[in-house]
Every structure is written in C-alpha cells, then in structure tokens.
Amino acid sequence: MLTAVFLDLFGGFGLSVLFTIACLALMYFAGQHRSKQSISQGETSKSHASIEKNTKTGLAEKIVSPICYKIRSPRPYPQWSIHQTKPLPYRAFRYGPKYNITMGLRTIEPDEWIELDNHFPKYHADKAARIQERGEKCIKTDPAAFPAAIELLEELVSYLPARYPTLFKRTSVGIDNPWSGESFNILERPLRENPMAICARLIQDDLALMLEQPVGSGTYRLLAGCILLPGFWRLSDKFGMSLSDIHTSGNVPSFKEKLEKGMIKFFQRLKPDVLYSRNNYFIQVDDSLAWSHSIGAEDNPTVSWSTAEKDTIIENHWFRSERQTLRRLPKTGAICFTIRTYFHPVTEIVQEEYVPGRLASAVRSWDDNVSIYKGREKYGDILLEYLDKKHQEQIENGLDIDCEDEVRQYPW
Ligand code: HEM
C-alpha cells in the first residue's frame, strides 16, 4: 500500500527513496543488535571499551572492541614430533654498547600461541612433581578469575588438538593426551583440580591471568596463575598485585622511567585478535629448571643473588630464556600471559655460530642496575672469559663476522 502511494506520487524516484529507507532501517537494527551483544558480554569486562579519536569527525569516541572474536582453528605445526622437534633456538640478546630497555613486544600469528617440542616430557614430569609437592604455593585462582581460567582451559582444549594432532585428541568432554595417558574432562563440576593446573599440565609454559580490577579502573591484577618453573620468582609473592607492583617489588630495572606507562596502556588497549610475544634471557648458576636454588631456598622469606656462589665452574652456567605471550581472552576480557622457559647449558649454546661473541657483548652492555638485577657479579668474570675464548676459536675457524645478519636475526 505504502509502496503504491510512493510510486503514484514519485514514480521511479519513489522506488529509490523506499530502498534507501529500507537500508537505513536495516543498518539501525543491525547496530542495535551489535551494541546489545557488546553490552551484555562487556558486563564482565568493560576494559574492552576505550576512548579513541574518530579520524573522520575528530571527536573522542568510546570504541568497543570485537569481544565476540573467535580465534580460528590453528594449522597443524609442520611435521611436529615429540621425539624430533627441537626447542626453537631463541638467543634474544643484542650487541652492545648500550643495553636498551624496551617492552620488546612483537605481534605473532595466532597459530604460534603455544610452542611445544621434544622437551615436553621433562617439562610435563617436572610440572606434575611441582603440583604434587607445592600445590597452592604455585597454583592459585581467585574466585573472580574462575570464569577466565575456564575460558583459558577451553581455548587450549580447542587449540592444542588442532595444532599438535599427534599429541592431543579432542573428546566430547575435553581433551586426551595419549602420550601421557591423561584424560581431562573440562565439563564436570566440580573440576578434579584447579583449571589453571589442568592448563599447565597440557603445555610447557607457565600461565598467568591478569584481570582488570576494579572493572573500569584500568588496573590489571594477577588473579590466577600456575607458575611451576619460574626460576627466580614466586607466585605467592605476587598474587593479587597490580602490573606495576609486580614489577616494582622485583626491582625491574628502569621500570618506572621506561616501561610502566607503556605497559599500562598496552594492557588497556590489547584486543583479542592480535597476539604479542616478547623474549628475555638470564644466566643461572645451577641446572634447576623449576627454581634456581643458588639464590636461596624457595621457601626462604627472602631470596637474592647475594647467596649465590661466585665464580663457579662454567659447566654450572645455564642460559635461561623466556618466550612470553600476551593475548586477551575474548569472552571474559582477562589477559593471558604465558611464560615458556628455554633452558640450556652455556657450554651448549656457544657451539652455535656468533653466539659467544654476541652474548659477551650483550653482557658487557648491562649497566649497573641491570647487572645487579641479573646477578652479573657472581658469574661475569668466568662467563666472559669463556665466551671470549669461544668467540676467538670461531674466528680462527673462519667465522665471517660481517655475515651475521644473514644468518641470525633477533630473537635468534
Ligand atoms: C607488556 C607486558 C610486560 C612487559 C613489557 C614486562 C617486562 C618485564 C621486564 C623487562 C622484566 C625484567 C626481566 C626481563 O627482562 O624480562 C620483567 C620481570 C617480571 N615480570 Fe614482567 N612484563 C610484562 C608483563 C608481565 C605480566 C603480565 C606479569 C604477570 C605475572 C609479569 C611478571 C613479571 C615478573 C614476576 C618478573 C620478575 C620480577 C622479579 O624479578 O621479581 N610481567 N617484566
């Protein structure tokens, strides 16, 4: 009827007016639907909303990020094998003369979220022993973080069988690991153990969840974690702390001046569809992956480099490097922080071309604060003498220093 009136009155022009009205109405209802979705899911995490400048109008607008984002199923890791796939050779140190402190974040493909390799059996066994021996000291989930811990578990249960199909099988209730004989039911309630512990048994990484608390404050706190192989820090010391307190309590060098502001902003703006990673490195003077006992027993009230033996033999020097990832979980808005430690004797990594020369240069570039933080006083002399000798041997064997960039590029 309305169409006939329009056609009578305006002919062909009426048809295009009608069409425009219909389009506008459709856009309006679609918009309503979208904002309803955002509001109902955004209830748990208002941090998805950020104030940003609209480039067209120049006005500040409240932007709601795509919280219904679903990560796509990853491609299988090429030829992955629990026997053959070696740990990736992260050698994340740079030549001096200056050691620049930066956040060092790089984007990664969602497929690359979790890295597993033929060290899985050792990590799996060490983690199981730690869960049994230390329980709550290493694993904790604040009730407010329980939904986020479940979301993380669900993400792993869908990611791992797709990425590592020879290690994991998806089941109707969860996930099986036929290699270890473990079967996890993630639907039953109560769960058999803390969801963070289940997550940790599935992978080589330690895991932490940061939640914005209070909601809307922009402050992220460590409210769930399974920190089993940390080397130098303890979950019980940091649990519940804000991002800033975690780092200032550990005297992270230049945190206030160079890192704090950028990190806070990064956490507030992180979107679920972009994943980040960063790498670091340390030297340790014992071979213990889980806890570096050189800095004191794990249950001592305080631990510090001051207790470590000075100038121990080079065979006791271990290279410890973390690959950390950060991503926002789409449903709860919690930020998942993964920490995968790569751990090798220094005597092993110096066999690689360029490594002794570059590591020596990096260690020499640490300023006093970085040196204190990394405990250089206890091992610097022995380590540098050894690295210099190995570097010299490589040069004598024909190493072409000018070709390094073609062979290895950060973080390799
Ligand atoms: C943008 C993200 C982050 C950046 C840029 C960052 C940066 C750093 C840096 C530079 C250090 C010194 C050691 C190193 O070189 O890595 C450090 C230490 C540390 N970070 Fe972070 N961090 C981030 C996120 C987190 C999160 C989410 C946690 C939550 C568990 C965390 C926990 C720690 C701990 C426990 C230490 C050791 C502190 C100590 O020695 O007591 N970091 N971080």
Boltz pocket constraint, residues with backbone or C-beta under 6 A from the ligand:
constraints:
  - pocket:
      binder: B
      contacts: [[A, 102], [A, 103], [A, 104], [A, 208], [A, 210], [A, 222], [A, 232], [A, 233], [A, 238], [A, 246], [A, 247], [A, 249], [A, 250], [A, 251], [A, 252], [A, 253], [A, 259], [A, 263], [A, 266], [A, 278], [A, 279], [A, 280], [A, 281], [A, 326], [A, 337]]
      max_distance: 6.0
